[in-house]
Amino acid sequence: MAFAPSSTTSGIHLPDTARDLVKILVAGPFGVGKTTLIDSVSEIRPLHTEERLSEASAPVDDLAGVREKSTTTVAIDFGRISLGGGIVLYLFGTPGQERFRSLWDDIAYGALGALVLVDSRRIDASFDVLGLVEESGLPYAVAFNAFPDAPSHYTEAQLRAALDLEAGTPMVTCDARDANSSIDALLALVQHLIDRHPPENR
Amino acid sequence: MTGRPGGRPLVPAYLSTGGKARPSRPHLERLSVLTGSGEPAPAGLPAAELALLDALHGGSLTVVEAAAHLRLPVSAVRVLAGALLDRDLVLARAPIPTAERFDPDLLKRVADGLRALKHD
């Protein structure tokens, strides 16, 4: 494919070595720590795009701070990590409410999988996003973001039952502020992707 | 591109595409890589297209990164990039070279790369 080599790499541009660009969604409700996780591992300051939501979403607009208008926008954060070997990983913070469905489909296109962030203080806020992920057929792992005042008395079995997770779905705890912890959560997802796609079946 | 009489100024994002709502090519993904072709920009290129071309000066950007830097919706950048592609001022490639899209080792390379990022 024709592709002009870029001679220099300034702050904003892709590394010249970039070859395989892959993406993982970091999905979850507002305030669960998506941007924090992306920020902790991204090599660039996380960027965002302003996305317009479809008109059909307007009747149930409860976005804090957004005025009543015929169109609503939502900021989608993303970060970038160069992984060596020409691979560049993009992380897209993706809100999971039902009204983001068309936006979700566009962002999810071509994604490897999704890391679903859950706040154990408000598990029910993650039901919508889990529904969207499962409907989209995207493989996923669940990571509980360890907020300091999060209840610690739940067992893993209780949390799995509350989220109605299949036995094979990875479930980990992470501290989204900590790079190593966030990377471990991403690794749990990627290992899950590897395990469900044995090379001989490809 | 005239303002609506008595109306508020139009949102720059709508103006930026010259009123076009759909890109001339449907296959630009968020992570499609845009690179300037090196051809000089012709006189009279719309300002928004020129801004995108300028952003590609000195390196490549994905569609979504160009949108973030230009503060435009991804949908608008798709339209602008499509126009520049039609004029051969910009080249685009898919996020992953076609031959490698189903490379079974890709996931392992992603995992290895993530592990290498961890520090003590």
Interface residues (C-beta under 8 A of the other chain):
Chain A: M1 A2 F3 A4 S6 S7 T8 T9 S10 I12 H13 L14 D16 A18 R19 D20 L21 V22 K23 V41 L47 H48 T49 E50 E51 R52 F78 R80 I81 L83 G84 G85 I87 L89 Y90 F92 D106 I107 Y109 G110 L112 A179 N180 I183 D184 L186 L187 V190 Q191 L193 I194 H197 P199 R202
Chain B: E29 R30 L31 V33 T35 G36 S37 G38 A55 G58 G59 S60 L61 T62 V64 E65 A67 A68 H69 R71 P73 V74 S75 L91 R93 A94 P95 I96 P97 T98 E100 F102 D103 P104 D105 L106 L107 K108 R109 V110 A111 D112 G113 L114 R115 A116 L117 K118 H119
